[in-house]
Amino acid sequence: MKALDKLFEDYFSDWLPLCPSASKIHSSLHNKGETIVNDHIALRTLQSSDFGVETLAKPFIDLGFDFSGDYTFREKKLRARHLEHPNYPVKVFISELEFSKVSDQVTKQCESMLNALRQEKSSKSNLGLMGRSWKFSKQVYEQLYRESEYAAWFYAFGLRANHFTISVNDLKYFKSIPDLNAWLKSEGFNLNSSGGEIKGTPSDFLVQSSTMSDEVGVKDDFTGEICKVPGCYIEFAQRFKDKSGKLYSGFIEKSADKIFESTSKK
Ligand code: NI
């Protein structure tokens, strides 16, 4: 499992600087004596034959993961798949923006991002960690944000993990998402309240919550201005046994749909 630990650590250390709240939450939980187990990580990408969901999944598949679920988010214009490993606790959720559903203007910007990635791809060992390989303009960011907050996030940050998710089942001190949420709020963290702070119910077998993304400074390469844009967030998940008596391991579209909005502007 060493190679898998390393793969997840690479994603984690790349993600953490874009989510300062996660550092604070992790260290507060450690101070309470908790050992943190991740439920899943989420990667965001764009539809394409060379950088799409299946391409980003490949390093995980090479280490024993398999596709386990397919999802569609009509309003967000996304499709997603999740992967599981028979003997590894962390699941992988990968989504991509579907060009057939967005405007020509957004498609054109996305194609230009993909072309920039193609220029650099040969020198990279893990495509999922390439980050951004194009210049950032606030004007383009705002234009993308108006139509697709997802496309705007990708434009600012490129290929990397969007969030890590703490498994609440593996916490000792906090027994449920409502318990954990109450503590997070008392500590001053900002929770995503789209559709309610708690997404899902025990009868869905999955209950989730997340912080709102921390604002991160991104330099406009054309004007030099430092723009504050939503960076990354941290999620919390509690799973329940389904009818087969096993812990449910999938995702709930209506909950995930709202979790995506954690990268919205406050
Ligand atoms: Ni998630």
Boltz pocket constraint, residues with backbone or C-beta under 6 A from the ligand:
constraints:
  - pocket:
      binder: B
      contacts: [[A, 40], [A, 41], [A, 42], [A, 93], [A, 163], [A, 165], [A, 235], [A, 259]]
      max_distance: 6.0
